[in-house]
Amino acid sequence: AYACRPEDGSASVPIGRPIANTRIHILDERLQPVPQGVAGELYIGGEGLARGYLGRPGLTAQRFIADPHGQKPGGRLYRSGDLARYAEDGQIEYLGRVDHQVKLRGFRIELGEIEAALQAQPQVRQAVVVLKGQEQDKRLVAYVVLQDSASDDETLQALRTQLQQRLPEYMVPAQWVV
């Protein structure tokens, strides 16, 4: 939690500090605490932590891990996927994601899922998808390298149609670059 005050005047708002009965750890890839000011992945633990995702054992195993720093046996941590660091005043600053997940119009999108759907198409040799723009102008942009025999305009329209059949509309790139 963090209480925003007009006199702070900061361009960025920190995540703050953990609420009661919640523990926050910022850890490196070996699950060791990082020093103040150094970026690491944000892990959440404590009394209010869920035991996992309902009916999703694979995702639960990936995101909920045994707590290597806890004092209670059987304690767990939630791997948030958020990149963060401790500021000098002890506040937690959000720095981005450790994976390729982005947020667009309220939807969390794994860019690799779109890239995999594109690369599964025979017309595509390589593909990268990025989020471009600021605030309300954010959009997904697909950069594709087509197979030698592919024609740009017709192929891009076919790719868009194929993605619309496989993915939700919010995951279909708005702009395409060959």
TAGI-V745036 format. One record per pair of residues at least 12 apart in sequence whose C-alpha atoms are under 6 Angstrom apart, sorted by the first residue. I is the first residue (numbers start at 1). J is the second residue. If there is no record, write none. Layout:
BEGIN
i=I j=J
i=I j=J
END
This chain:
BEGIN
i=1 j=16
i=1 j=17
i=2 j=16
i=14 j=92
i=14 j=93
i=15 j=92
i=15 j=93
i=16 j=91
i=16 j=92
i=17 j=91
i=21 j=46
i=21 j=47
i=22 j=45
i=22 j=46
i=23 j=44
i=23 j=45
i=23 j=46
i=24 j=43
i=24 j=44
i=25 j=42
i=25 j=43
i=26 j=40
i=26 j=41
i=26 j=42
i=27 j=40
i=27 j=41
i=28 j=40
i=36 j=86
i=37 j=85
i=37 j=86
i=37 j=87
i=38 j=85
i=39 j=84
i=39 j=85
i=40 j=83
i=40 j=84
i=41 j=82
i=41 j=83
i=42 j=80
i=42 j=82
i=42 j=84
i=43 j=77
i=43 j=78
i=43 j=79
i=43 j=80
i=44 j=77
i=44 j=78
i=45 j=77
i=63 j=78
i=63 j=79
i=64 j=77
i=64 j=78
i=65 j=77
i=81 j=97
i=81 j=98
i=82 j=96
i=82 j=97
i=82 j=98
i=83 j=95
i=83 j=96
i=83 j=97
i=83 j=98
i=115 j=127
i=115 j=128
i=123 j=146
i=123 j=147
i=124 j=146
i=124 j=147
i=125 j=145
i=125 j=146
i=125 j=147
i=126 j=144
i=126 j=145
i=127 j=143
i=127 j=144
i=128 j=142
i=128 j=143
i=129 j=141
i=129 j=142
i=140 j=173
i=140 j=174
i=141 j=173
i=141 j=175
i=141 j=176
i=142 j=173
i=142 j=176
i=143 j=177
i=143 j=178
i=144 j=178
i=145 j=178
END
